[in-house]
């Protein structure tokens, strides 16, 4: 039950959004037991954002929520590929992209909790 939400200051095309969603679907398998089958993705582009006091250069934050937990090594690998994917697709420098993880012991779906 992973969820990835990308907020970015830059507006991107529908094709670029589709590319991000497809690649996230493959990359989430870096986390043991996670797959595209349960992945939900939200892309919020064209947001009013600034980083380091600069709202003229593009920036982004990738928030990944997972049911349960993963290892620091898995998160490290996922940070690398998520950053690279957003950087290459949206043309946002990697040093202007944050990645944040949230782990939860409770996750609901279809009116029930896992």
PyMOL commands that set and color helices and strands:
alter all, ss='L'
color gray80, all
select helices_A, chain A and resi 14-30+36-38+72-90+94-96
alter helices_A, ss='H'
color red, helices_A
select strands_A, chain A and resi 3-8+40-44+60-67+97-104+108-109+112-113
alter strands_A, ss='S'
color yellow, strands_A
deselect
rebuild
show_as cartoon
